[in-house]
Amino acid sequence: MDNSMTENFLQNPQTISAVKWIAEQIPGGFFIYFADASQKILYVNSAMLRIFGCQTKQEFYSLTGGTFTGLIHPQDIDSVQLSIEEQIADKANQNFDYVEYRIIRKDGSVRWVDGYGHLAQFPGYGDAYYVFISDITEKHYIQEENTRRVNVYQGMLAQFNAMADDSLTVTRSNLTKGIIEEVRGCDLYSTDYAGGRISEMAKIRSESFLIQGDRERYEETFQLDKLIDL
């Protein structure tokens, strides 16, 4: 699709005026691109420029090459294209296609966006996709952090189970609630039990130290507020 057709589309008051007015009311990004091999972008709203860190449409087209593929981080292009093709092939799917991918802003920073696209036919121009996108970077990072924490917890739990039977005493505690949740191994002091208070366990152990310096170091190490901050 050549540039003259794109310009005609943008300048045709019967096809673009209403679309443009509606698109500018949308809080998120909105764009239209041809559903042919060129994937040439026909229109972008102002929110799209902000998402990509551009001041003008000229900057945006220079950054992306004016194509849908040009919007996507190079490492995500194949997965995005495959996902869209699979959703199109699903005859039961009558809703918008949905994808998540990274973009590279004008300043070089990488952000995550999600996109809802739908195929429509524009008289005189053929098939085109109209797409709504929004920046989901913070949400994506939160999900990644939650996944990381789950993996760390599961790894620690696996280590806990592996060493428990060979250790003197291994406890799994809930620092927020201040209680012991699980005890494995041999309890020399006969004080550790599920549901017991961490502070009580620490006090009994502290009193068993004969050397004053050892007792102080133990009490300093096992202060709940410091353990929580670790």
N, CA, C and O of each residue as an XYZ file, in Angstrom:
920
protein
N       0.851     -1.173      0.000
C       0.000      0.000      0.000
C       0.895      1.233      0.000
O       1.725      1.384      0.897
N       0.746      2.135     -1.001
C       1.675      3.257     -1.123
C       1.257      4.409     -0.220
O       0.179      4.402      0.374
N       2.161      5.421     -0.133
C       1.921      6.568      0.738
C       0.729      7.393      0.297
O       0.033      7.972      1.132
N       0.482      7.457     -1.016
C      -0.632      8.272     -1.509
C      -1.963      7.734     -1.001
O      -2.856      8.512     -0.664
N      -2.107      6.407     -0.941
C      -3.345      5.827     -0.425
C      -3.510      6.150      1.053
O      -4.612      6.450      1.513
N      -2.386      6.086      1.807
C      -2.445      6.427      3.220
C      -2.875      7.874      3.405
O      -3.731      8.171      4.238
N      -2.284      8.769      2.630
C      -2.636     10.184      2.740
C      -4.083     10.421      2.371
O      -4.763     11.222      3.014
N      -4.578      9.723      1.323
C      -5.983      9.873      0.934
C      -6.910      9.449      2.059
O      -7.941     10.073      2.307
N      -6.516      8.362      2.743
C      -7.316      7.884      3.865
C      -7.371      8.943      4.966
O      -8.433      9.237      5.515
N      -6.224      9.497      5.268
C      -6.147     10.463      6.343
C      -6.861     11.769      6.014
O      -7.313     12.474      6.916
N      -6.963     12.094      4.732
C      -7.541     13.363      4.328
C      -9.013     13.256      3.930
O      -9.668     14.273      3.707
N      -9.530     12.046      3.842
C     -10.915     11.852      3.431
C     -11.839     12.167      4.604
O     -11.879     11.395      5.562
N     -12.584     13.279      4.564
C     -13.413     13.669      5.702
C     -14.530     12.688      5.995
O     -15.026     12.629      7.120
N     -14.933     11.914      4.993
C     -16.030     10.969      5.204
C     -15.592      9.727      5.966
O     -16.428      9.029      6.540
N     -14.315      9.447      5.978
C     -13.843      8.234      6.650
C     -13.033      8.515      7.906
O     -12.999      7.678      8.807
N     -12.386      9.663      7.990
C     -11.458      9.886      9.085
C     -11.944     10.867     10.127
O     -11.527     10.766     11.281
N     -12.801     11.810      9.785
C     -13.175     12.846     10.740
C     -13.832     12.257     11.988
O     -13.456     12.593     13.111
N     -14.804     11.386     11.787
C     -15.476     10.776     12.931
C     -14.526      9.867     13.692
O     -14.510      9.873     14.923
N     -13.726      9.077     12.960
C     -12.769      8.171     13.591
C     -11.773      8.959     14.434
O     -11.468      8.583     15.565
N     -11.277     10.043     13.877
C     -10.287     10.848     14.579
C     -10.868     11.470     15.842
O     -10.220     11.485     16.888
N     -12.082     11.979     15.743
C     -12.692     12.610     16.911
C     -12.890     11.591     18.032
O     -12.582     11.872     19.190
N     -13.398     10.419     17.691
C     -13.617      9.371     18.690
C     -12.292      8.910     19.284
O     -12.177      8.729     20.497
N     -11.294      8.721     18.426
C      -9.996      8.207     18.877
C      -9.334      9.139     19.874
O      -8.657      8.682     20.795
N      -9.521     10.447     19.701
C      -8.892     11.397     20.605
C      -9.577     11.441     21.967
O      -9.025     11.997     22.917
N     -10.762     10.866     22.074
C     -11.448     10.805     23.368
C     -11.005      9.585     24.171
O     -11.274      9.495     25.369
N     -10.334      8.659     23.517
C      -9.905      7.420     24.168
C      -8.685      7.697     25.043
O      -7.711      8.280     24.566
N      -8.719      7.292     26.318
C      -7.566      7.555     27.193
C      -6.314      6.780     26.816
O      -5.203      7.232     27.093
N      -6.477      5.611     26.184
C      -5.333      4.801     25.797
C      -4.966      4.998     24.344
O      -5.568      5.809     23.641
N      -3.969      4.247     23.898
C      -3.531      4.343     22.514
C      -4.518      3.695     21.554
O      -5.179      2.712     21.890
N      -4.607      4.256     20.363
C      -5.481      3.710     19.318
C      -4.807      3.912     17.979
O      -4.317      5.002     17.683
N      -4.781      2.849     17.153
C      -4.225      2.997     15.815
C      -4.915      2.041     14.862
O      -5.556      1.075     15.275
N      -4.770      2.330     13.576
C      -5.339      1.504     12.507
C      -4.208      1.148     11.550
O      -3.393      1.999     11.194
N      -4.164     -0.122     11.134
C      -3.140     -0.497     10.165
C      -3.705     -1.498      9.161
O      -4.616     -2.266      9.473
N      -3.148     -1.474      7.952
C      -3.601     -2.369      6.891
C      -3.336     -3.827      7.244
O      -2.293     -4.155      7.810
N      -4.289     -4.706      6.907
C      -4.165     -6.132      7.204
C      -3.506     -6.880      6.054
O      -3.789     -8.059      5.843
N      -2.637     -6.216      5.314
C      -1.908     -6.888      4.240
C      -0.456     -7.051      4.658
O      -0.105     -6.781      5.807
N       0.372     -7.483      3.752
C       1.771     -7.756      4.077
C       2.527     -6.520      4.543
O       3.492     -6.627      5.300
N       2.088     -5.339      4.088
C       2.799     -4.116      4.463
C       2.583     -3.758      5.929
O       3.478     -3.210      6.573
N       1.396     -4.066      6.462
C       1.015     -3.702      7.825
C       1.216     -2.207      8.090
O       1.551     -1.793      9.199
N       1.003     -1.424      7.052
C       1.242      0.013      7.138
C       0.209      0.682      8.042
O      -0.985      0.397      7.956
N       0.682      1.569      8.902
C      -0.194      2.259      9.835
C      -0.920      3.397      9.127
O      -0.299      4.229      8.466
N      -2.241      3.422      9.274
C      -3.061      4.463      8.667
C      -3.273      5.643      9.600
O      -3.310      6.796      9.168
N      -3.411      5.343     10.876
C      -3.772      6.419     11.809
C      -3.310      6.069     13.218
O      -3.354      4.905     13.616
N      -2.865      7.076     13.976
C      -2.565      6.935     15.400
C      -3.149      8.137     16.137
O      -3.183      9.244     15.600
N      -3.604      7.917     17.361
C      -4.105      9.043     18.146
C      -2.991      9.633     18.998
O      -1.870      9.124     19.005
N      -3.300     10.699     19.710
C      -2.284     11.401     20.499
C      -1.740     10.540     21.632
O      -0.564     10.641     21.983
N      -2.599      9.688     22.206
C      -2.139      8.823     23.297
C      -1.040      7.870     22.833
O      -0.149      7.521     23.606
N      -1.106      7.448     21.563
C      -0.044      6.590     21.022
C       1.295      7.309     21.048
O       2.322      6.715     21.376
N       1.279      8.568     20.706
C       2.522      9.340     20.718
C       3.102      9.386     22.126
O       4.310      9.240     22.313
N       2.234      9.590     23.116
C       2.706      9.669     24.497
C       3.271      8.329     24.963
O       4.291      8.295     25.652
N       2.626      7.235     24.599
C       3.107      5.914     24.999
C       4.515      5.669     24.466
O       5.344      5.060     25.142
N       4.780      6.144     23.251
C       6.087      5.935     22.625
C       7.056      7.086     22.892
O       8.170      7.095     22.369
N       6.636      8.051     23.701
C       7.522      9.152     24.067
C       7.817     10.109     22.938
O       8.878     10.733     22.910
N       6.884     10.233     22.001
C       7.072     11.121     20.852
C       6.226     12.381     20.996
O       5.141     12.353     21.577
N       6.733     13.476     20.461
C       6.011     14.741     20.496
C       5.127     14.929     19.268
O       4.064     15.544     19.350
N       5.569     14.400     18.135
C       4.835     14.595     16.882
C       4.650     13.258     16.171
O       5.315     12.271     16.485
N       3.728     13.250     15.204
C       3.535     12.040     14.422
C       4.748     11.759     13.551
O       5.048     10.602     13.257
N       5.447     12.807     13.138
C       6.659     12.609     12.352
C       7.699     11.819     13.161
O       8.348     10.914     12.636
N       7.846     12.177     14.454
C       8.768     11.441     15.313
C       8.322      9.985     15.466
O       9.141      9.067     15.444
N       7.019      9.794     15.620
C       6.483      8.444     15.795
C       6.747      7.590     14.562
O       7.208      6.455     14.682
N       6.458      8.126     13.377
C       6.661      7.355     12.143
C       8.143      7.108     11.879
O       8.515      6.074     11.325
N       8.980      8.053     12.275
C      10.419      7.857     12.116
C      10.913      6.755     13.048
O      11.784      5.970     12.676
N      10.360      6.695     14.258
C      10.763      5.700     15.245
C      10.312      4.292     14.865
O      11.063      3.330     15.026
N       9.090      4.177     14.364
C       8.484      2.862     14.123
C       8.519      2.418     12.665
O       8.231      1.259     12.364
N       8.866      3.322     11.763
C       8.814      2.994     10.349
C       7.404      3.000      9.793
O       7.186      2.658      8.631
N       6.441      3.392     10.627
C       5.060      3.497     10.170
C       4.387      2.171      9.895
O       3.453      2.103      9.095
N       4.856      1.094     10.560
C       4.225     -0.215     10.375
C       3.908     -0.830     11.738
O       4.498     -0.470     12.757
N       2.969     -1.756     11.725
C       2.613     -2.434     12.968
C       3.816     -3.188     13.539
O       4.075     -3.131     14.741
N       4.547     -3.891     12.677
C       5.719     -4.631     13.134
C       6.738     -3.701     13.770
O       7.429     -4.075     14.717
N       6.826     -2.477     13.239
C       7.778     -1.507     13.766
C       7.465     -1.038     15.167
O       8.324     -0.462     15.834
N       6.237     -1.276     15.628
C       5.873     -0.904     16.991
C       6.461     -1.857     18.021
O       6.686     -1.482     19.172
N       6.706     -3.085     17.599
C       6.986     -4.179     18.525
C       8.487     -4.344     18.742
O       9.287     -4.188     17.819
N       8.845     -4.658     19.968
C      10.245     -4.984     20.275
C      10.682     -6.132     19.357
O       9.943     -7.105     19.210
N      11.851     -6.041     18.745
C      12.298     -7.076     17.793
C      12.220     -8.492     18.334
O      11.928     -9.422     17.582
N      12.472     -8.673     19.614
C      12.454    -10.020     20.198
C      11.038    -10.561     20.388
O      10.865    -11.753     20.643
N      10.027     -9.705     20.268
C       8.645    -10.140     20.492
C       7.838    -10.260     19.203
O       6.689    -10.699     19.238
N       8.412     -9.881     18.077
C       7.654     -9.844     16.818
C       7.082    -11.210     16.464
O       5.889    -11.326     16.182
N       7.913    -12.241     16.475
C       7.457    -13.571     16.063
C       6.328    -14.082     16.951
O       5.338    -14.616     16.450
N       6.471    -13.923     18.269
C       5.446    -14.429     19.183
C       4.137    -13.667     19.032
O       3.062    -14.256     19.145
N       4.217    -12.366     18.779
C       3.003    -11.561     18.589
C       2.292    -11.981     17.306
O       1.078    -12.185     17.303
N       3.037    -12.108     16.238
C       2.443    -12.506     14.963
C       1.799    -13.885     15.068
O       0.697    -14.102     14.563
N       2.490    -14.819     15.728
C       1.962    -16.172     15.881
C       0.681    -16.160     16.705
O      -0.288    -16.839     16.367
N       0.679    -15.388     17.785
C      -0.504    -15.313     18.635
C      -1.703    -14.770     17.873
O      -2.808    -15.298     17.991
N      -1.489    -13.719     17.092
C      -2.579    -13.138     16.310
C      -3.101    -14.141     15.287
O      -4.312    -14.299     15.128
N      -2.184    -14.819     14.594
C      -2.593    -15.813     13.594
C      -3.409    -16.944     14.222
O      -4.393    -17.401     13.639
N      -3.005    -17.392     15.402
C      -3.732    -18.464     16.075
C      -5.130    -18.011     16.488
O      -6.090    -18.775     16.389
N      -5.236    -16.779     16.945
C      -6.537    -16.271     17.355
C      -7.459    -16.074     16.145
O      -8.663    -16.315     16.232
N      -6.893    -15.639     15.029
C      -7.685    -15.465     13.809
C      -8.180    -16.823     13.313
O      -9.314    -16.949     12.850
N      -7.314    -17.843     13.416
C      -7.672    -19.181     12.936
C      -8.747    -19.850     13.785
O      -9.411    -20.784     13.336
N      -8.913    -19.372     15.002
C      -9.925    -19.938     15.901
C     -11.297    -19.397     15.516
O     -11.632    -18.257     15.836
N     -12.076    -20.203     14.841
C     -13.377    -19.766     14.334
C     -14.349    -19.411     15.453
O     -15.287    -18.640     15.249
N     -14.121    -19.977     16.636
C     -15.009    -19.688     17.760
C     -14.709    -18.332     18.394
O     -15.489    -17.826     19.201
N     -13.572    -17.752     18.021
C     -13.179    -16.477     18.600
C     -13.766    -15.326     17.799
O     -13.278    -15.009     16.715
N     -14.794    -14.710     18.320
C     -15.435    -13.590     17.648
C     -15.085    -12.260     18.300
O     -15.581    -11.208     17.897
N     -14.224    -12.319     19.311
C     -13.882    -11.110     20.040
C     -12.581    -10.501     19.501
O     -12.081    -10.902     18.450
N     -12.060     -9.548     20.226
C     -10.810     -8.915     19.842
C      -9.641     -9.873     20.045
O      -9.628    -10.677     20.977
N      -8.654     -9.767     19.146
C      -7.397    -10.464     19.372
C      -6.673     -9.757     20.511
O      -6.741     -8.533     20.620
N      -5.981    -10.512     21.358
C      -5.288     -9.913     22.504
C      -3.840    -10.363     22.533
O      -3.552    -11.555     22.432
N      -2.928     -9.410     22.670
C      -1.503     -9.730     22.780
C      -0.846     -8.779     23.776
O      -1.305     -7.656     23.986
N       0.236     -9.254     24.381
C       1.090     -8.420     25.223
C       2.500     -8.454     24.636
O       2.992     -9.514     24.249
N       3.138     -7.303     24.574
C       4.477     -7.257     24.009
C       5.212     -6.012     24.487
O       4.624     -5.090     25.052
N       6.508     -6.021     24.243
C       7.333     -4.875     24.623
C       7.460     -3.887     23.463
O       7.368     -4.252     22.290
N       7.671     -2.636     23.831
C       7.970     -1.602     22.845
C       9.246     -0.884     23.276
O       9.663     -0.971     24.432
N       9.849     -0.186     22.344
C      11.022      0.642     22.658
C      10.646      2.091     22.404
O      10.360      2.478     21.271
N      10.647      2.882     23.456
C      10.282      4.293     23.326
C      11.401      5.098     22.655
O      12.507      4.603     22.438
N      11.080      6.326     22.342
C      12.053      7.191     21.664
C      13.321      7.370     22.497
O      14.418      7.482     21.950
N      13.164      7.398     23.844
C      14.336      7.587     24.708
C      15.118      6.292     24.943
O      16.092      6.278     25.696
N      14.683      5.195     24.289
C      15.389      3.925     24.408
C      14.889      3.022     25.513
O      15.318      1.871     25.602
N      13.991      3.509     26.362
C      13.467      2.684     27.447
C      12.489      1.651     26.897
O      11.824      1.879     25.886
N      12.417      0.523     27.577
C      11.533     -0.567     27.161
C      10.306     -0.594     28.059
O      10.427     -0.556     29.283
N       9.130     -0.659     27.453
C       7.872     -0.714     28.191
C       7.042     -1.897     27.699
O       7.248     -2.395     26.592
N       6.110     -2.337     28.528
C       5.168     -3.390     28.165
C       3.815     -2.768     27.836
O       3.361     -1.857     28.527
N       3.177     -3.260     26.784
C       1.831     -2.823     26.426
C       0.967     -4.045     26.144
O       1.473     -5.127     25.842
N      -0.341     -3.854     26.248
C      -1.245     -4.884     25.770
C      -2.087     -4.291     24.645
O      -2.344     -3.088     24.618
N      -2.506     -5.137     23.732
C      -3.250     -4.657     22.569
C      -4.464     -5.509     22.274
O      -4.385     -6.737     22.257
N      -5.594     -4.846     22.040
C      -6.818     -5.512     21.597
C      -7.072     -5.078     20.161
O      -7.297     -3.898     19.894
N      -7.037     -6.027     19.245
C      -7.211     -5.700     17.834
C      -8.406     -6.401     17.221
O      -8.779     -7.498     17.635
N      -9.002     -5.755     16.230
C     -10.153     -6.348     15.544
C     -10.069     -6.028     14.060
O      -9.734     -4.911     13.667
N     -10.377     -7.024     13.248
C     -10.309     -6.857     11.792
C     -11.616     -6.270     11.275
O     -12.699     -6.728     11.640
N     -11.508     -5.250     10.420
C     -12.691     -4.631      9.807
C     -12.368     -4.276      8.368
O     -11.201     -4.166      7.992
N     -13.405     -4.097      7.565
C     -13.207     -3.718      6.169
C     -13.595     -2.263      5.970
O     -14.719     -1.852      6.260
N     -12.635     -1.493      5.467
C     -12.888     -0.097      5.159
C     -13.164      0.018      3.668
O     -12.285     -0.282      2.860
N     -14.361      0.443      3.284
C     -14.713      0.541      1.857
C     -13.672      1.339      1.076
O     -13.331      2.466      1.435
N     -13.184      0.741      0.018
C     -12.199      1.407     -0.823
C     -10.771      1.200     -0.397
O      -9.844      1.546     -1.129
N     -10.577      0.627      0.804
C      -9.213      0.446      1.310
C      -8.899     -0.996      1.670
O      -7.736     -1.339      1.884
N      -9.900     -1.832      1.740
C      -9.677     -3.236      2.079
C      -9.682     -3.480      3.566
O     -10.149     -2.651      4.348
N      -9.156     -4.628      3.950
C      -9.161     -5.016      5.358
C      -8.112     -4.230      6.143
O      -7.010     -3.966      5.661
N      -8.484     -3.874      7.348
C      -7.567     -3.166      8.244
C      -7.894     -3.542      9.678
O      -9.029     -3.886     10.007
N      -6.880     -3.468     10.519
C      -7.065     -3.717     11.949
C      -7.179     -2.383     12.678
O      -6.428     -1.446     12.409
N      -8.125     -2.313     13.600
C      -8.085     -1.197     14.533
C      -7.736     -1.770     15.896
O      -8.268     -2.805     16.299
N      -6.836     -1.090     16.606
C      -6.209     -1.650     17.798
C      -6.218     -0.633     18.935
O      -5.947      0.551     18.732
N      -6.533     -1.115     20.127
C      -6.456     -0.315     21.348
C      -5.305     -0.865     22.189
O      -5.244     -2.068     22.441
N      -4.401     -0.003     22.620
C      -3.303     -0.471     23.462
C      -3.170      0.414     24.692
O      -3.591      1.570     24.699
N      -2.575     -0.158     25.732
C      -2.305      0.612     26.945
C      -0.987      0.131     27.545
O      -0.555     -0.997     27.310
N      -0.366      1.002     28.317
C       0.900      0.683     28.968
C       0.623     -0.142     30.225
O      -0.070      0.321     31.131
N       1.159     -1.359     30.284
C       0.942     -2.243     31.434
C       2.262     -2.588     32.112
O       2.386     -3.633     32.749
N       3.242     -1.710     31.972
C       4.583     -1.999     32.488
C       4.565     -2.292     33.981
O       5.124     -3.295     34.426
N       3.926     -1.421     34.756
C       3.930     -1.605     36.207
C       3.240     -2.904     36.581
O       3.726     -3.645     37.436
N       2.117     -3.183     35.951
C       1.393     -4.428     36.218
C       2.272     -5.633     35.880
O       2.301     -6.618     36.618
N       2.982     -5.543     34.765
C       3.831     -6.657     34.333
C       4.971     -6.879     35.308
O       5.298     -8.023     35.624
N       5.586     -5.800     35.794
C       6.681     -5.930     36.741
C       6.199     -6.512     38.069
O       6.912     -7.291     38.702
N       4.990     -6.135     38.490
C       4.420     -6.690     39.721
C       4.214     -8.193     39.568
O       4.511     -8.964     40.481
N       3.702     -8.607     38.401
C       3.509    -10.033     38.146
C       4.842    -10.775     38.156
O       4.947    -11.872     38.705
N       5.865    -10.166     37.542
C       7.183    -10.797     37.525
C       7.743    -10.919     38.938
O       8.338    -11.938     39.288
N       7.550     -9.869     39.757
C       8.059     -9.894     41.124
C       7.319    -10.943     41.951
O       7.929    -11.648     42.754
N       6.009    -11.044     41.755
C       5.240    -12.065     42.486
C       5.700    -13.466     42.101
O       5.818    -14.347     42.953
N       5.960    -13.665     40.798
C       6.449    -14.966     40.339
C       7.812    -15.268     40.933
O       8.085    -16.393     41.351
N       8.673    -14.244     40.966
C      10.012    -14.423     41.545
C       9.916    -14.811     43.016
O      10.639    -15.694     43.478
N       9.021    -14.151     43.751
C       8.883    -14.441     45.178
C       8.358    -15.851     45.407
O       8.806    -16.549     46.317
N       7.406    -16.267     44.574
C       6.880    -17.631     44.694
C       7.985    -18.642     44.445
O       8.099    -19.636     45.162
N       8.812    -18.383     43.412
C       9.905    -19.294     43.097
C      10.931    -19.353     44.222
O      11.441    -20.420     44.561
N      11.228    -18.171     44.800
C      12.177    -18.129     45.913
C      11.618    -18.902     47.100
O      12.328    -19.682     47.735
N      10.329    -18.678     47.395
C       9.699    -19.367     48.519
C       9.709    -20.877     48.309
O      10.032    -21.634     49.224
N       9.353    -21.312     47.104
C       9.331    -22.744     46.821
C      10.719    -23.343     46.909
O      10.893    -24.469     47.375
N      11.727    -22.569     46.450
C      13.107    -23.046     46.544
C      13.551    -23.183     47.990
O      14.197    -24.164     48.357
N      13.201    -22.188     48.817
C      13.556    -22.246     50.237
C      12.832    -23.392     50.931
O      13.397    -24.066     51.792
N      11.574    -23.607     50.547
C      10.798    -24.686     51.145
C      11.412    -26.041     50.791
O      11.465    -26.943     51.628
N      11.878    -26.178     49.538
C      12.521    -27.420     49.121
C      13.800    -27.655     49.915
O      14.085    -28.779     50.327
N      14.576    -26.578     50.131
C      15.790    -26.705     50.930
C      15.454    -27.064     52.375
O      16.129    -27.873     53.011
N      14.402    -26.442     52.865
C      13.950    -26.707     54.227
C      13.628    -28.184     54.403
O      14.067    -28.810     55.368
N      12.858    -28.740     53.467
C      12.461    -30.146     53.562
C      13.658    -31.079     53.416
O      13.725    -32.132     54.051
N      14.626    -30.662     52.547
C      15.790    -31.515     52.301
C      16.699    -31.602     53.520
O      17.246    -32.665     53.815
N      16.862    -30.497     54.222
C      17.795    -30.479     55.338
C      17.143    -30.806     56.686
O      17.839    -31.087     57.662
N      15.831    -30.769     56.737
C      15.147    -30.864     58.026
C      15.508    -32.109     58.809
O      15.842    -32.031     59.991
N      15.442    -33.260     58.151
C      15.647    -34.507     58.870
C      17.083    -34.706     59.323
O      17.342    -35.491     60.235
N      18.021    -34.003     58.697
C      19.438    -34.148     59.059
C      19.906    -33.025     59.972
O      21.082    -32.980     60.335
N      19.020    -32.127     60.346
C      19.396    -30.971     61.149
C      18.935    -31.136     62.589
O      18.050    -31.936     62.892
N      19.546    -30.372     63.450
C      19.142    -30.405     64.849
C      17.690    -29.941     64.964
O      16.840    -30.661     65.488
N      17.419    -28.752     64.476
C      16.051    -28.227     64.430
C      15.933    -27.261     63.269
O      16.773    -26.374     63.112
N      14.905    -27.419     62.456
C      14.608    -26.471     61.386
C      13.163    -26.045     61.551
O      12.267    -26.886     61.633
N      12.936    -24.750     61.599
C      11.568    -24.249     61.745
C      11.213    -23.355     60.569
O      12.066    -22.665     60.013
N       9.949    -23.380     60.205
C       9.405    -22.435     59.211
C       8.435    -21.535     59.954
O       7.449    -21.994     60.531
N       8.739    -20.234     59.928
C       7.979    -19.291     60.747
C       7.302    -18.227     59.905
O       7.776    -17.880     58.823
N       6.207    -17.720     60.401
C       5.503    -16.580     59.809
C       5.910    -15.348     60.598
O       5.413    -15.118     61.701
N       6.819    -14.553     60.032
C       7.358    -13.407     60.756
C       6.306    -12.331     60.983
O       6.332    -11.634     61.997
N       5.376    -12.197     60.033
C       4.338    -11.176     60.183
C       3.439    -11.483     61.384
O       3.095    -10.595     62.163
N       3.067    -12.760     61.515
C       2.208    -13.162     62.637
C       3.010    -13.475     63.896
O       2.455    -13.533     64.994
N       4.327    -13.680     63.733
C       5.169    -13.969     64.887
C       5.005    -15.363     65.440
O       5.208    -15.582     66.634
N       4.635    -16.328     64.580
C       4.424    -17.688     65.057
C       5.226    -18.687     64.239
O       5.600    -18.423     63.096
N       5.484    -19.849     64.851
C       6.146    -20.953     64.172
C       5.079    -21.782     63.464
O       4.090    -22.181     64.079
N       5.278    -22.039     62.176
C       4.268    -22.759     61.417
C       4.616    -24.230     61.212
O       3.717    -25.051     61.029
N       5.922    -24.582     61.240
C       6.310    -25.976     61.030
C       7.653    -26.225     61.696
O       8.527    -25.359     61.693
N       7.810    -27.403     62.263
C       9.058    -27.781     62.926
C       9.492    -29.144     62.399
O       8.692    -30.078     62.334
N      10.764    -29.251     62.022
C      11.323    -30.521     61.562
C      12.642    -30.758     62.293
O      13.290    -29.811     62.737
N      13.033    -32.023     62.415
C      14.308    -32.347     63.026
C      14.175    -32.640     64.509
O      13.090    -32.949     65.001
N      15.296    -32.538     65.216
C      15.354    -32.849     66.647
C      15.410    -31.554     67.446
O      16.318    -30.744     67.258
N      14.443    -31.358     68.336
C      14.363    -30.132     69.130
C      15.099    -30.338     70.451
O      14.573    -30.965     71.371
N      16.321    -29.808     70.538
C      17.124    -29.977     71.729
C      16.476    -29.341     72.952
O      16.588    -29.857     74.064
N      15.800    -28.218     72.740
C      15.249    -27.463     73.863
C      13.814    -27.854     74.195
O      13.260    -27.400     75.196
N      13.214    -28.690     73.361
C      11.816    -29.121     73.569
C      10.881    -27.924     73.697
O       9.947    -27.929     74.498
N      11.149    -26.901     72.892
C      10.326    -25.684     72.966
C       9.629    -25.369     71.651
O       8.662    -24.607     71.632
N      10.104    -25.942     70.557
C       9.570    -25.583     69.248
C       8.360    -26.435     68.902
O       8.421    -27.664     68.954
N       7.285    -25.793     68.556
C       6.077    -26.504     68.137
C       5.260    -25.589     67.233
O       5.295    -24.367     67.370
N       4.527    -26.196     66.311
C       3.711    -25.408     65.396
C       2.678    -24.624     66.193
O       1.962    -25.176     67.028
N       2.615    -23.320     65.914
C       1.689    -22.441     66.619
C       2.343    -21.696     67.762
O       1.743    -20.784     68.332
N       3.582    -22.074     68.112
C       4.283    -21.381     69.188
C       4.756    -20.002     68.759
O       4.914    -19.724     67.570
N       4.979    -19.146     69.747
C       5.438    -17.786     69.459
C       6.943    -17.778     69.202
O       7.711    -18.397     69.938
N       7.354    -17.069     68.147
C       8.777    -16.952     67.830
C       9.525    -16.287     68.983
O      10.638    -16.689     69.321
N       8.914    -15.276     69.579
C       9.563    -14.529     70.662
C       9.818    -15.423     71.875
O      10.842    -15.287     72.544
N       8.878    -16.344     72.158
C       9.064    -17.241     73.290
C      10.197    -18.222     73.024
O      11.013    -18.499     73.903
N      10.237    -18.745     71.795
C      11.309    -19.659     71.424
C      12.662    -18.970     71.527
O      13.620    -19.544     72.045
N      12.738    -17.734     71.033
C      13.998    -17.001     71.048
C      14.441    -16.701     72.475
O      15.636    -16.736     72.770
N      13.489    -16.405     73.368
C      13.805    -16.080     74.756
C      14.404    -17.292     75.468
O      15.392    -17.177     76.194
N      13.788    -18.456     75.247
C      14.295    -19.674     75.894
C      15.701    -19.998     75.407
O      16.565    -20.356     76.208
N      15.935    -19.880     74.132
C      17.264    -20.144     73.594
C      18.280    -19.122     74.111
O      19.412    -19.467     74.450
N      17.855    -17.872     74.163
C      18.757    -16.821     74.628
C      19.240    -17.100     76.047
O      20.410    -16.896     76.368
N      18.330    -17.565     76.886
C      18.681    -17.820     78.295
C      19.615    -19.008     78.458
O      20.209    -19.201     79.519
N      19.746    -19.824     77.375
C      20.612    -21.002     77.469
C      22.078    -20.671     77.219
O      22.956    -21.484     77.507
N      22.350    -19.469     76.680
C      23.731    -19.097     76.404
C      24.431    -18.738     77.709
O      23.913    -17.954     78.505
N      25.603    -19.312     77.922
C      26.355    -19.046     79.138
C      27.243    -17.821     79.006
O      27.553    -17.161     79.998
N      27.651    -17.519     77.784
C      28.528    -16.373     77.543
C      27.674    -15.174     77.179
O      26.865    -15.242     76.254
N      27.850    -14.071     77.906
C      26.998    -12.909     77.726
C      27.040    -12.362     76.293
O      25.999    -11.987     75.754
N      28.190    -12.310     75.685
C      28.304    -11.769     74.337
C      27.516    -12.588     73.316
O      26.910    -12.036     72.397
N      27.531    -13.919     73.488
C      26.765    -14.779     72.583
C      25.269    -14.511     72.719
O      24.541    -14.484     71.726
N      24.826    -14.316     73.936
C      23.407    -14.058     74.174
C      22.974    -12.751     73.489
O      21.921    -12.693     72.855
N      23.786    -11.724     73.624
C      23.435    -10.430     73.029
C      23.408    -10.509     71.513
O      22.523     -9.937     70.875
N      24.377    -11.220     70.927
C      24.395    -11.358     69.469
C      23.177    -12.140     68.980
O      22.592    -11.810     67.948
N      22.804    -13.170     69.723
C      21.624    -13.971     69.345
C      20.361    -13.117     69.405
O      19.551    -13.140     68.479
N      20.191    -12.362     70.492
C      19.006    -11.524     70.647
C      18.956    -10.453     69.563
O      17.876    -10.129     69.069
N      20.104     -9.902     69.188
C      20.159     -8.889     68.131
C      19.780     -9.490     66.787
O      19.067     -8.869     66.000
N      20.259    -10.696     66.528
C      19.998    -11.353     65.240
C      18.534    -11.714     65.071
O      17.991    -11.596     63.972
N      17.886    -12.152     66.141
C      16.536    -12.683     66.033
C      15.445    -11.691     66.458
O      14.352    -12.092     66.856
N      15.756    -10.400     66.369
C      14.692     -9.414     66.566
C      13.743     -9.482     65.375
O      14.183     -9.436     64.226
N      12.448     -9.592     65.641
C      11.475     -9.807     64.573
C      11.500     -8.703     63.520
O      11.425     -8.984     62.323
N      11.606     -7.453     63.958
C      11.558     -6.352     62.998
C      12.734     -6.416     62.038
O      12.594     -6.053     60.870
N      13.892     -6.870     62.505
C      15.055     -6.992     61.626
C      14.908     -8.187     60.678
O      15.299     -8.114     59.513
N      14.343     -9.280     61.183
C      14.122    -10.433     60.314
C      13.155    -10.107     59.195
O      13.338    -10.558     58.064
N      12.134     -9.335     59.496
C      11.139     -8.950     58.483
C      11.770     -8.097     57.394
O      11.384     -8.190     56.229
N      12.746     -7.261     57.770
C      13.386     -6.363     56.796
C      14.372     -7.073     55.893
O      14.797     -6.504     54.887
N      14.751     -8.304     56.221
C      15.726     -9.033     55.400
C      15.152     -9.366     54.036
O      15.832     -9.978     53.212
